[in-house]
Amino acid sequence: MAFSNTIDHRISLGNKLATAGTFDCASVSGGNLNTGLTKCEFIVLQVGGGTVATNAPVVNETLPVAGSAVTIVTDSDATGYWFAIGY
């Protein structure tokens, strides 16, 4: 299947930008989350919906990371929310 995510919010924080949205790991254990940022300096992941997580979702990168893609690892079929700050 596939990993997907949405960007639902974009907020200017002075010289920084915050973006937030959802992720869906349909039959996979994570993927590249598109933050919409040029450089991601901080990201929070939270499992949501009807999913009960055995393991917390994690960022599989060393921050800050250049580019909009941030690799995350989750339990298979996890859905949830994310919030990132960068520019």
Sequence and secondary structure as in RCSB ss.txt:
>XXXX:A:sequence
MAFSNTIDHRISLGNKLATAGTFDCASVSGGNLNTGLTKCEFIVLQVGGGTVATNAPVVNETLPVAGSAVTIVTD
SDATGYWFAIGY
>XXXX:A:secstr
 EEEE   EEEEETTEEEEEEEEEEETSS EEEE   SEEEEEEEEE TT   SS  EE S SSEESSEEEEE  
TT EEEEEEEE 
